[in-house]
């Protein structure tokens, strides 16, 4: 049952002080630890589990091998409009060379309009070494892998290589080729050189099987996806720059829902995409790496959207995304189902999404980090600006550690069940800071509450299946909607939580449907008195007071009857009319002095 804040109005003559954020006295519990996955040396495929899974078989030892024996390798020389080879396993026909047998092939030179085709036995492993290669194909893929067991493309040390298409992809052998590198078989790219790819009419790198990038520098400009792998994409050590008309990195398998996953062990990623930055139709695990992602034109490209219905009697416009839109829940073409709007999420998985470490800078029109299942954050540093949610999961969102700074969002953290067990989290939100709601929001894209209501059963009806649990961490929320909104239950057992809410509309510092319980940790909250709600139950003392209309920057201090400071000086960044304080040092039934600016009043903790 909701517990309203009693009317204990203090009449203050307010002395303004500088506006600042100060959560003084908070205890740092967790950092942004990095946990590096095990690349392993065993061959074969493996899958990552629902959280941190077994990654030991995702790479073979040969995936990381960049060496080759020049004396035992065949040589293919590209000379403008002609090709020469010293191997019977490389058949030349005009400006096309077809490799038909296992071995290592060193390619160098320029090919004006031609192709490298691999058409060997299904048991053959083939290594193509690019040593200052430039290949252009006007109407097809410069590199087309038709048949083999597995192909390795190795970039020779300090080499500079370029592959490009002229803007047209014609079908070949009945196959719809749509990438500059197009492989129907397992493909690994590695080395210590650079590969630049231009694909003005299709994808950059495509594998219709498994795709690995384990080293090398890749610069990709593509009209569609930058990198696409059907079964999976696994990356370690590589440096990847992508400008894409659809998704930057995209894995999707519509035939087998266990495939279409992405695993990133490490690497550097600079991605600018009209669609999603990184998208998987199954699950995704990131262990480490540096990520700079701008998706959908960035947060500044978001359209207008509205926040909550403001209690049914008023509503206000907020900057954000446009009309409610559905998301198919898989990667597909990077578009949201039911319309032609491109999904502009930063990192998206239809299945579980696990982050164990890394450094992320994400500027996204849609959700920055999104899962149609659940998200586990076990480390990493996040700098996020988004037109929709900072983190969105249809099921559960768990933050165990890491540093999260959401400088712009519609809602900061959103899921059916939100758990914060550790980490340093800062949220600036145009609507709710932390939101738990029942059901599923298939995309998080669109923002009008008919969409972000998570499939509630009908107009004006609400589900109370959600939960928010805070057991640790340092949390700061600056929200222009509800600070913490649990459509269900709210439980705080630890951590240091500060909520700064507005005084306009029917917003609240705390908003819960069933119960709001605090048994540990420190809570400091300010906001509106219109729909003020305080904890319904507590094991430690809670002080909840209405303080009139106080301007931003007014200092709040709480001391006990002996003059000991319990809540040090805190200055909210927004105007406020309610103050809610709780701490293990606040004892029920004891009297405390609360100072607002230059005025002081005494209150008994409940």
Backbone torsions as a table, in degrees:
resi	resn	phi	psi	omega
1	UNK	NA	139.8	-178.6
2	UNK	-68.3	141.7	177.1
3	UNK	-117.2	115.6	-176.7
4	UNK	-85.9	152.5	178.7
5	UNK	-72.7	126.7	179.6
6	UNK	-64.9	151.7	-179.6
7	UNK	-82.9	100.6	176.5
8	UNK	-126.3	75.0	-169.4
9	UNK	-76.7	127.5	173.6
10	UNK	-99.3	131.1	176.0
11	UNK	-95.0	107.1	-174.2
12	UNK	-112.6	145.4	163.6
13	UNK	-96.9	104.8	-167.3
14	UNK	-82.6	132.8	172.4
15	UNK	-106.1	115.9	-177.3
16	UNK	-69.8	138.8	170.6
17	UNK	-123.4	174.1	-177.8
18	UNK	-61.8	143.3	179.4
19	UNK	-79.7	123.7	179.3
20	UNK	-155.5	160.6	172.7
21	UNK	-98.7	128.0	-178.9
22	UNK	-146.6	112.4	176.7
23	UNK	-110.7	40.1	-174.2
24	UNK	-48.0	142.0	177.7
25	UNK	91.1	-4.8	-178.8
26	UNK	-70.7	149.4	-177.7
27	UNK	-101.7	124.7	178.3
28	UNK	-75.6	117.9	-175.2
29	UNK	-101.0	-37.1	-177.5
30	UNK	-139.6	157.9	177.4
31	UNK	-116.0	-161.4	-178.4
32	UNK	-102.3	64.4	-176.0
33	UNK	-65.6	146.8	177.0
34	UNK	-110.1	131.1	176.7
35	UNK	-118.5	112.8	-175.8
36	UNK	-87.6	130.6	179.6
37	UNK	-73.4	162.9	179.9
38	UNK	-92.4	118.3	-178.1
39	UNK	-71.9	-32.2	177.7
40	UNK	72.9	170.2	179.0
41	UNK	-125.5	3.6	-178.5
42	UNK	-88.9	143.2	179.5
43	UNK	-81.3	179.1	177.0
44	UNK	94.8	170.0	-178.4
45	UNK	-93.1	153.5	174.4
46	UNK	-150.8	163.6	179.5
47	UNK	-119.6	149.6	176.0
48	UNK	-85.8	140.4	-175.3
49	UNK	-76.5	-167.5	-175.6
50	UNK	-71.3	-17.9	169.7
51	UNK	-131.5	-132.3	178.3
52	UNK	-70.5	114.6	-173.3
53	UNK	-109.2	-174.7	179.5
54	UNK	-80.2	114.4	-179.1
55	UNK	-107.7	9.0	-170.4
56	UNK	-68.7	-19.4	-177.7
57	UNK	-111.2	11.4	-178.9
58	UNK	-77.4	-23.0	175.7
59	UNK	-121.5	146.3	168.0
60	UNK	-95.9	163.1	178.6
61	UNK	-62.1	-32.7	-177.9
62	UNK	-72.2	-23.2	177.4
63	UNK	-57.8	-27.5	-177.1
64	UNK	-97.1	-7.0	-177.5
65	UNK	-78.9	123.0	-179.2
66	UNK	-113.9	-2.0	-179.5
67	UNK	-84.4	163.2	177.4
68	UNK	-161.8	155.3	180.0
69	UNK	-95.8	108.8	-177.4
70	UNK	-61.8	-35.1	-177.4
71	UNK	-69.3	-25.8	-179.4
72	UNK	-99.8	6.2	-176.1
73	UNK	-103.2	148.6	172.5
74	UNK	-79.4	153.7	-178.7
75	UNK	-117.6	130.5	175.3
76	UNK	-122.7	119.6	-176.8
77	UNK	-108.3	125.4	179.6
78	UNK	-101.2	125.8	-174.6
79	UNK	-133.5	70.4	176.4
80	UNK	72.8	-94.5	-178.7
81	UNK	-107.3	6.9	-179.7
82	UNK	-131.1	157.5	179.8
83	UNK	-133.8	134.3	174.7
84	UNK	-124.4	148.8	-178.9
85	UNK	-146.5	148.1	177.8
86	UNK	-103.5	16.5	-175.6
87	UNK	-124.8	138.4	174.8
88	UNK	-70.9	-14.0	-179.7
89	UNK	-85.9	-0.4	178.4
90	UNK	-123.2	103.7	-176.9
91	UNK	-93.6	126.1	-177.1
92	UNK	-102.7	130.6	173.9
93	UNK	-136.6	101.6	-177.0
94	UNK	63.3	-120.3	-179.6
95	UNK	-103.6	27.0	176.9
96	UNK	-126.6	132.8	173.9
97	UNK	-118.2	131.0	-178.5
98	UNK	-114.5	123.1	-179.8
99	UNK	-95.3	126.2	-170.2
100	UNK	-119.4	-0.1	-176.6
101	UNK	-144.6	161.4	-178.7
102	UNK	-65.1	148.1	177.5
103	UNK	150.4	-175.9	177.6
104	UNK	-111.1	132.6	-175.3
105	UNK	-127.5	120.3	-179.4
106	UNK	-96.7	121.3	-178.8
107	UNK	-111.9	139.7	175.8
108	UNK	-149.9	158.9	177.6
109	UNK	100.2	-173.1	-174.7
110	UNK	-115.4	140.8	175.7
111	UNK	-127.0	118.4	-171.0
112	UNK	-69.0	-46.7	-179.4
113	UNK	-153.0	87.1	-175.2
114	UNK	-157.8	-168.8	-174.6
115	UNK	-145.6	151.7	165.6
116	UNK	-109.3	118.0	-178.6
117	UNK	-114.8	134.3	172.7
118	UNK	-109.1	117.7	180.0
119	UNK	-140.8	77.4	-175.2
120	UNK	-114.1	-172.9	177.1
121	UNK	-70.7	156.2	-178.6
122	UNK	-67.6	-9.9	178.3
123	UNK	-99.5	-2.2	-172.8
124	UNK	-88.0	136.2	170.9
125	UNK	-106.4	129.4	-172.3
126	UNK	-128.1	135.4	176.8
127	UNK	-114.4	123.8	173.9
128	UNK	-105.4	120.6	179.3
129	UNK	-102.6	118.0	177.9
130	UNK	-92.8	114.2	-179.4
131	UNK	-121.1	84.3	-176.3
132	UNK	61.3	63.3	-178.7
133	UNK	-105.6	140.7	171.5
134	UNK	-135.0	115.4	-177.8
135	UNK	-128.2	127.8	175.4
136	UNK	-118.5	134.1	173.4
137	UNK	-124.4	119.8	-175.0
138	UNK	-69.2	-34.9	-171.9
139	UNK	-127.9	10.7	-179.1
140	UNK	-155.7	-163.7	-179.7
141	UNK	-87.5	128.5	174.0
142	UNK	-57.9	-32.6	176.7
143	UNK	-125.4	117.8	-177.7
144	UNK	-125.6	115.0	-179.3
145	UNK	-104.4	107.7	-174.9
146	UNK	-94.3	-48.8	-178.9
147	UNK	-141.5	135.9	173.2
148	UNK	175.8	170.4	170.7
149	UNK	-77.7	-49.7	179.0
150	UNK	-159.5	145.4	179.3
151	UNK	-122.4	135.8	176.8
152	UNK	-113.4	125.2	172.7
153	UNK	-107.0	113.8	-176.4
154	UNK	-109.8	128.2	177.5
155	UNK	-89.9	114.9	-176.9
156	UNK	-59.3	152.5	-176.9
157	UNK	-54.3	129.2	176.8
158	UNK	62.1	13.9	-179.9
159	UNK	-82.4	154.5	176.2
160	UNK	-121.8	119.0	-172.0
161	UNK	-127.6	145.9	-177.7
162	UNK	-137.0	133.8	173.1
163	UNK	-126.6	137.8	-177.2
164	UNK	-149.4	156.0	176.3
165	UNK	-121.2	151.3	-174.7
166	UNK	-86.3	0.7	177.8
167	UNK	113.0	1.9	179.0
168	UNK	-137.8	137.2	173.7
169	UNK	-121.0	110.7	176.7
170	UNK	-93.2	142.5	177.4
171	UNK	-62.4	143.2	179.9
172	UNK	-134.6	128.2	-178.5
173	UNK	57.2	32.1	-179.7
174	UNK	76.4	5.0	-178.4
175	UNK	-101.3	135.2	178.8
176	UNK	-84.5	95.7	-178.9
177	UNK	-86.3	129.3	-177.7
178	UNK	-142.4	26.4	178.4
179	UNK	-142.6	154.5	178.9
180	UNK	-65.8	-43.8	164.4
181	UNK	-106.8	118.1	-177.0
182	UNK	-125.8	117.9	-176.2
183	UNK	-125.6	133.0	172.8
184	UNK	-92.4	-1.5	-177.1
185	UNK	-123.6	176.5	175.7
186	UNK	-58.0	137.8	-176.2
187	UNK	-137.7	133.8	173.8
188	UNK	-125.2	134.1	173.8
189	UNK	-117.0	133.2	-179.9
190	UNK	-154.2	-173.2	176.8
191	UNK	122.7	-174.6	-179.0
192	UNK	-125.7	26.5	174.1
193	UNK	-111.4	-166.3	-178.2
194	UNK	-121.5	138.5	175.3
195	UNK	-124.6	122.1	177.0
196	UNK	-107.5	132.3	-176.3
197	UNK	-125.7	131.2	174.1
198	UNK	-119.5	122.1	-179.5
199	UNK	-135.3	85.5	-174.2
200	UNK	-74.3	-6.4	-177.4
201	UNK	-131.9	3.4	-176.4
202	UNK	-158.8	-151.5	-178.9
203	UNK	-86.1	168.1	175.5
204	UNK	-84.6	-72.8	178.8
205	UNK	-116.6	129.2	-179.0
206	UNK	-129.2	132.5	167.4
207	UNK	-128.4	127.7	176.4
208	UNK	-85.3	9.5	176.3
209	UNK	-132.4	-128.9	179.7
210	UNK	-93.4	145.1	-177.9
211	UNK	-130.6	129.1	178.7
212	UNK	-126.8	138.9	168.3
213	UNK	-129.0	116.2	-171.7
214	UNK	-118.4	-3.8	173.8
215	UNK	-178.5	175.8	-178.8
216	UNK	101.2	167.8	178.4
217	UNK	-115.9	127.7	-175.0
218	UNK	-126.6	126.3	177.0
219	UNK	-118.6	111.1	-171.1
220	UNK	-123.0	128.0	171.4
221	UNK	-122.8	119.6	-173.6
222	UNK	-140.7	144.6	176.5
223	UNK	-72.1	-28.6	178.9
224	UNK	-110.2	-131.8	179.4
225	UNK	-74.9	144.1	176.5
226	UNK	-71.3	-52.0	178.0
227	UNK	-130.3	129.4	-179.0
228	UNK	-132.6	129.4	175.2
229	UNK	-131.6	130.3	-175.4
230	UNK	-73.5	-53.4	-176.3
231	UNK	-79.4	-43.6	179.1
232	UNK	-172.7	164.9	172.2
233	UNK	-131.6	124.7	178.7
234	UNK	-125.2	129.4	-172.8
235	UNK	-132.1	137.2	173.4
236	UNK	-146.3	136.8	169.3
237	UNK	71.8	-18.6	-173.5
238	UNK	-71.9	154.7	172.2
239	UNK	-109.4	118.8	-169.6
240	UNK	-128.6	122.1	172.9
241	UNK	-114.5	126.1	-176.0
242	UNK	-133.0	133.2	165.6
243	UNK	-120.4	116.1	-170.1
244	UNK	-131.3	143.5	175.3
245	UNK	-78.3	-18.1	172.7
246	UNK	-121.7	-124.9	-178.8
247	UNK	-82.6	148.6	175.9
248	UNK	-69.2	-57.9	176.6
249	UNK	-124.4	126.9	-168.1
250	UNK	-139.9	122.8	173.9
251	UNK	-125.1	129.7	-177.6
252	UNK	-153.5	131.8	174.7
253	UNK	-133.0	110.0	-177.5
254	UNK	-84.6	-8.8	-178.8
255	UNK	-91.5	-30.9	-176.2
256	UNK	-136.0	109.8	-174.9
257	UNK	-70.1	-13.0	175.7
258	UNK	-79.6	-14.5	178.2
259	UNK	-103.6	177.3	-172.4
260	UNK	86.3	29.7	-179.5
261	UNK	-101.5	163.7	179.3
262	UNK	-128.2	131.6	173.3
263	UNK	-126.2	125.8	177.8
264	UNK	-120.7	115.1	179.4
265	UNK	-84.9	-38.8	-178.7
266	UNK	-170.7	178.3	178.5
267	UNK	132.1	176.8	177.1
268	UNK	-122.3	129.9	-172.8
269	UNK	-131.8	118.7	172.9
270	UNK	-117.5	107.3	-170.7
271	UNK	-125.4	126.4	169.6
272	UNK	-121.5	115.3	-173.1
273	UNK	-134.4	143.3	172.0
274	UNK	-72.6	-29.9	175.4
275	UNK	-96.9	-142.0	178.9
276	UNK	-75.7	150.3	176.0
277	UNK	-68.3	-56.3	177.4
278	UNK	-133.1	126.9	-172.8
279	UNK	-138.1	132.2	177.8
280	UNK	-128.0	134.9	178.3
281	UNK	-79.7	-11.7	174.1
282	UNK	-115.0	-124.7	-177.4
283	UNK	-105.8	171.2	-178.1
284	UNK	-144.8	139.8	173.3
285	UNK	-132.9	130.8	177.1
286	UNK	-122.4	121.2	-178.9
287	UNK	-96.5	-33.0	-178.1
288	UNK	-167.0	175.1	178.7
289	UNK	131.4	168.7	176.2
290	UNK	-117.5	124.0	-172.0
291	UNK	-126.0	124.4	172.2
292	UNK	-121.7	107.0	-171.2
293	UNK	-124.2	127.6	169.4
294	UNK	-120.9	114.3	-175.1
295	UNK	-122.7	143.8	177.8
296	UNK	63.0	22.4	-177.2
297	UNK	87.0	0.6	177.7
298	UNK	85.7	173.9	-176.5
299	UNK	-62.8	-28.0	179.5
300	UNK	-70.8	-13.7	179.9
301	UNK	-90.9	-1.1	-179.6
302	UNK	-69.4	146.6	-180.0
303	UNK	-87.9	-178.2	177.9
304	UNK	-75.3	143.2	169.2
305	UNK	-148.4	168.9	-175.2
306	UNK	-107.9	161.0	174.8
307	UNK	-96.8	-157.2	-176.5
308	UNK	-56.3	163.7	-177.4
309	UNK	-72.6	8.1	172.2
310	UNK	56.2	42.6	175.7
311	UNK	76.1	10.3	175.6
312	UNK	89.1	-5.6	-178.0
313	UNK	-120.3	-6.2	175.1
314	UNK	-160.5	156.5	177.8
315	UNK	-150.2	157.9	179.4
316	UNK	-138.5	153.9	-179.9
317	UNK	-82.3	143.4	175.9
318	UNK	-127.6	147.6	174.4
319	UNK	-66.4	137.9	179.8
320	UNK	169.7	-151.4	-175.8
321	UNK	-92.4	170.6	-170.4
322	UNK	-84.7	-149.5	-172.8
323	UNK	-57.6	155.9	-177.0
324	UNK	-58.1	134.0	-178.2
325	UNK	-135.4	146.4	179.1
326	UNK	-93.2	158.5	175.8
327	UNK	-123.6	132.4	-176.0
328	UNK	-62.9	-18.0	-179.1
329	UNK	90.7	-9.6	173.4
330	UNK	-122.6	-179.8	-173.7
331	UNK	-76.4	-43.9	-178.6
332	UNK	45.7	-131.6	-177.8
333	UNK	-94.0	9.8	-177.4
334	UNK	87.3	7.2	178.5
335	UNK	-107.1	154.6	175.3
336	UNK	-82.4	135.0	-175.8
337	UNK	-62.5	147.9	175.2
338	UNK	90.5	-5.2	176.8
339	UNK	-159.1	176.7	-176.4
340	UNK	-99.8	13.7	-178.2
341	UNK	-76.2	129.9	178.7
342	UNK	-74.4	135.0	176.6
343	UNK	-73.3	118.9	-174.9
344	UNK	-108.8	47.7	179.6
345	UNK	-83.4	154.6	178.3
346	UNK	-74.1	-61.4	177.8
347	UNK	-128.2	125.0	-174.7
348	UNK	-136.7	134.3	173.1
349	UNK	-134.2	137.7	174.4
350	UNK	-74.6	-28.8	176.5
351	UNK	-101.7	-155.5	-179.2
352	UNK	-62.6	143.0	177.2
353	UNK	-125.0	119.9	-178.5
354	UNK	-122.4	129.8	175.6
355	UNK	-122.0	119.9	-179.9
356	UNK	-103.3	-11.5	-180.0
357	UNK	175.8	177.1	179.3
358	UNK	122.9	172.1	-179.6
359	UNK	-124.8	118.7	-171.0
360	UNK	-122.9	124.4	168.9
361	UNK	-118.5	112.3	-172.7
362	UNK	-125.7	126.0	174.2
363	UNK	-122.9	104.0	-169.7
364	UNK	-128.5	144.6	174.4
365	UNK	-71.5	-35.4	179.8
366	UNK	-107.7	-163.6	-178.2
367	UNK	-51.7	141.8	177.6
368	UNK	-75.6	-46.8	178.4
369	UNK	-130.1	121.5	-168.6
370	UNK	-138.1	140.1	170.3
371	UNK	-140.0	138.5	171.7
372	UNK	-82.1	2.1	173.3
373	UNK	-122.4	-105.1	-175.4
374	UNK	-132.9	157.1	179.5
375	UNK	-124.6	133.1	171.4
376	UNK	-119.8	123.6	176.2
377	UNK	-111.4	111.8	-176.8
378	UNK	-111.8	12.4	-179.9
379	UNK	159.5	179.4	179.2
380	UNK	107.7	165.0	177.0
381	UNK	-122.4	127.3	-175.4
382	UNK	-123.1	126.0	169.5
383	UNK	-115.0	112.6	-168.4
384	UNK	-126.7	133.8	167.7
385	UNK	-132.2	121.7	-172.7
386	UNK	-142.5	150.4	174.9
387	UNK	-82.2	-8.3	177.6
388	UNK	-132.5	-125.9	-175.5
389	UNK	-84.5	144.3	171.8
390	UNK	-66.3	-54.6	174.6
391	UNK	-129.5	129.2	177.2
392	UNK	-133.4	128.9	172.3
393	UNK	-132.3	136.6	178.2
394	UNK	-67.2	-31.3	-177.8
395	UNK	-105.6	-88.5	-176.4
396	UNK	-124.5	144.8	174.1
397	UNK	-122.1	120.3	-178.3
398	UNK	-125.0	124.0	175.0
399	UNK	-113.8	112.1	-179.3
400	UNK	-95.7	-32.9	178.6
401	UNK	-164.1	173.4	-179.2
402	UNK	118.1	173.9	177.0
403	UNK	-119.7	120.5	-176.7
404	UNK	-122.2	120.8	176.2
405	UNK	-123.0	105.3	178.6
406	UNK	-102.0	98.9	-174.3
407	UNK	-81.9	-20.4	178.9
408	UNK	-152.6	131.1	177.9
409	UNK	-163.8	164.3	167.7
410	UNK	-81.4	-55.4	167.9
411	UNK	-127.9	144.1	-173.1
412	UNK	-76.9	-65.1	178.7
413	UNK	-119.7	127.5	-178.1
414	UNK	-141.7	130.3	175.6
415	UNK	-168.5	169.9	172.5
416	UNK	-63.4	-44.5	176.6
417	UNK	-126.4	120.7	178.7
418	UNK	-111.7	125.8	178.1
419	UNK	-126.5	127.0	173.6
420	UNK	-118.7	112.2	-179.1
421	UNK	-106.4	-11.9	-178.8
422	UNK	-176.9	-178.8	178.7
423	UNK	100.9	169.3	175.1
424	UNK	-113.9	114.5	-169.7
425	UNK	-125.3	125.7	175.4
426	UNK	-122.5	129.0	-175.3
427	UNK	-130.5	127.2	167.4
428	UNK	-116.1	120.3	-173.7
429	UNK	-132.7	142.0	174.9
430	UNK	-78.7	-19.9	173.8
431	UNK	-124.1	-125.4	-176.3
432	UNK	-75.3	142.8	176.5
433	UNK	-73.7	-54.8	175.8
434	UNK	-126.3	126.4	-174.1
435	UNK	-132.1	128.3	172.5
436	UNK	-118.2	128.0	-177.3
437	UNK	-140.4	153.9	-176.2
438	UNK	-84.6	146.5	178.1
439	UNK	93.9	-155.4	-176.4
440	UNK	-129.4	133.2	168.2
441	UNK	-102.1	105.6	-169.3
442	UNK	-63.0	-20.3	-178.8
443	UNK	-132.3	-37.0	-168.4
444	UNK	77.8	-0.2	-177.0
445	UNK	-101.9	126.2	178.0
446	UNK	129.1	-49.6	166.2
447	UNK	80.0	-32.5	176.5
448	UNK	-58.5	138.5	-165.1
449	UNK	-63.7	-16.4	171.8
450	UNK	-59.4	-26.1	177.5
451	UNK	-91.9	-47.8	-177.0
452	UNK	-78.3	4.9	174.9
453	UNK	-77.3	0.3	177.3
454	UNK	59.8	42.2	172.7
455	UNK	68.9	35.7	176.9
456	UNK	-62.3	153.2	-165.6
457	UNK	-67.5	-18.6	179.6
458	UNK	-176.8	172.4	-178.3
459	UNK	-57.9	130.0	177.1
460	UNK	78.8	-3.0	-179.7
461	UNK	-100.8	153.1	-174.1
462	UNK	-132.6	144.2	173.4
463	UNK	-96.7	144.1	179.9
464	UNK	-119.5	40.0	-178.5
465	UNK	-89.7	-9.0	-172.8
466	UNK	-80.4	166.0	176.9
467	UNK	-151.0	146.0	171.9
468	UNK	-125.7	125.8	178.3
469	UNK	-126.2	122.1	176.2
470	UNK	-116.6	113.5	-178.5
471	UNK	-116.5	-6.5	-179.6
472	UNK	-172.3	-178.6	177.7
473	UNK	92.6	168.4	174.3
474	UNK	-112.3	117.9	-172.8
475	UNK	-123.3	130.8	172.1
476	UNK	-126.4	125.5	-179.6
477	UNK	-121.8	125.6	170.7
478	UNK	-119.1	103.8	-172.3
479	UNK	-125.2	142.3	175.8
480	UNK	-96.8	0.3	167.4
481	UNK	-111.9	-141.3	175.3
482	UNK	-72.6	140.6	178.0
483	UNK	-67.0	-57.5	174.8
484	UNK	-126.8	118.8	-174.4
485	UNK	-122.3	105.6	179.2
486	UNK	-107.8	106.2	172.4
487	UNK	-79.1	70.0	-172.6
488	UNK	155.7	-116.8	-175.0
489	UNK	-120.7	147.8	173.9
490	UNK	-121.1	128.8	178.6
491	UNK	-133.5	125.0	175.7
492	UNK	-119.5	120.8	-179.1
493	UNK	-119.0	-6.5	-178.4
494	UNK	-174.0	-172.6	178.9
495	UNK	85.6	-177.9	178.8
496	UNK	-129.8	106.8	-172.4
497	UNK	-116.5	128.9	176.2
498	UNK	-123.9	128.8	178.6
499	UNK	-123.9	125.9	177.8
500	UNK	-119.6	107.8	-177.5
501	UNK	-112.7	172.5	-176.9
502	UNK	-88.2	178.6	177.0
503	UNK	-113.2	6.9	-178.4
504	UNK	-101.0	153.3	176.0
505	UNK	68.5	-172.4	179.6
506	UNK	-95.1	48.4	176.8
507	UNK	-84.3	164.9	179.8
508	UNK	-146.7	148.2	173.9
509	UNK	-60.7	-48.0	174.9
510	UNK	-121.2	138.7	177.2
511	UNK	-143.2	113.7	178.6
512	UNK	-139.6	151.4	-176.8
513	UNK	-90.2	-37.8	-172.4
514	UNK	-107.4	-56.8	-177.9
515	UNK	-156.3	151.5	173.3
516	UNK	-132.5	109.3	-172.0
517	UNK	-119.5	136.9	173.6
518	UNK	-127.5	123.7	179.9
519	UNK	-121.3	-3.7	-179.6
520	UNK	-171.6	169.4	-179.9
521	UNK	83.1	174.1	179.3
522	UNK	-110.6	135.3	177.3
523	UNK	-129.3	129.0	174.4
524	UNK	-127.6	120.9	-178.1
525	UNK	-136.9	141.5	174.0
526	UNK	-135.3	158.2	177.8
527	UNK	164.5	-149.3	-172.7
528	UNK	-81.4	150.8	175.3
529	UNK	-97.1	-7.2	-173.3
530	UNK	-62.6	-45.9	179.5
531	UNK	-123.3	39.0	-172.0
532	UNK	-60.6	134.9	-179.0
533	UNK	-140.4	134.7	177.4
534	UNK	-117.9	-179.2	-176.3
535	UNK	-60.9	139.1	179.0
536	UNK	-83.7	-19.8	179.7
537	UNK	-155.1	150.7	-178.7
538	UNK	-158.9	149.6	172.0
539	UNK	-99.1	-15.1	176.1
540	UNK	-117.5	167.5	-176.7
541	UNK	-68.0	146.1	176.9
542	UNK	-130.4	134.0	174.6
543	UNK	-117.7	120.9	-178.6
544	UNK	-129.8	117.6	-176.6
545	UNK	-138.0	146.4	168.7
546	UNK	-89.5	133.1	-170.9
547	UNK	-123.5	21.1	-176.3
548	UNK	74.3	-169.4	-179.6
549	UNK	-93.0	110.0	-177.4
550	UNK	-110.4	136.7	-179.5
551	UNK	-77.7	156.9	174.9
552	UNK	-54.7	144.3	178.9
553	UNK	91.4	-2.9	177.0
554	UNK	-75.0	130.3	-174.0
555	UNK	-78.3	138.9	176.0
556	UNK	-119.3	128.7	178.1
557	UNK	-137.5	139.2	176.1
558	UNK	-122.6	128.7	176.9
559	UNK	-129.0	155.6	178.2
560	UNK	-87.4	-176.6	-175.6
561	UNK	-67.1	-17.4	178.1
562	UNK	-94.8	3.5	178.7
563	UNK	86.7	6.5	178.3
564	UNK	-78.8	134.5	-179.3
565	UNK	-76.1	121.3	179.0
566	UNK	-96.4	-48.0	174.1
567	UNK	-116.2	111.4	-178.5
568	UNK	-68.8	175.7	-175.0
569	UNK	-54.0	124.4	177.8
570	UNK	-132.7	132.1	-178.4
571	UNK	-121.7	103.1	-179.4
572	UNK	-59.8	146.4	178.8
573	UNK	-82.3	-13.6	179.9
574	UNK	-121.6	157.0	172.7
575	UNK	-56.4	153.4	-178.6
576	UNK	-150.2	155.8	177.9
577	UNK	-130.1	-5.7	-179.7
578	UNK	-135.0	143.6	173.3
579	UNK	-127.3	129.5	176.3
580	UNK	-123.6	124.0	-177.1
581	UNK	-130.2	137.5	173.6
582	UNK	-151.7	144.0	-176.9
583	UNK	-161.3	153.6	173.6
584	UNK	-59.6	-20.0	179.8
585	UNK	-87.2	-4.4	176.4
586	UNK	-95.9	122.2	-174.4
587	UNK	-106.8	132.4	177.8
588	UNK	-57.3	137.2	177.7
589	UNK	86.8	-13.0	178.3
590	UNK	-85.8	153.9	-179.0
591	UNK	-97.9	137.7	-177.6
592	UNK	-133.1	152.7	176.3
593	UNK	-102.6	125.4	175.8
594	UNK	-111.2	127.9	-179.9
595	UNK	-109.2	124.7	176.5
596	UNK	-115.4	106.8	-175.4
597	UNK	66.1	-118.3	-179.0
598	UNK	-103.8	10.0	-175.7
599	UNK	-117.6	145.0	-174.0
600	UNK	-130.4	141.8	174.1
601	UNK	-138.3	157.4	179.2
602	UNK	-105.9	137.8	-179.2
603	UNK	-143.3	152.4	-180.0
604	UNK	-98.7	131.0	179.7
605	UNK	-69.8	138.9	179.1
606	UNK	-98.5	NA	NA
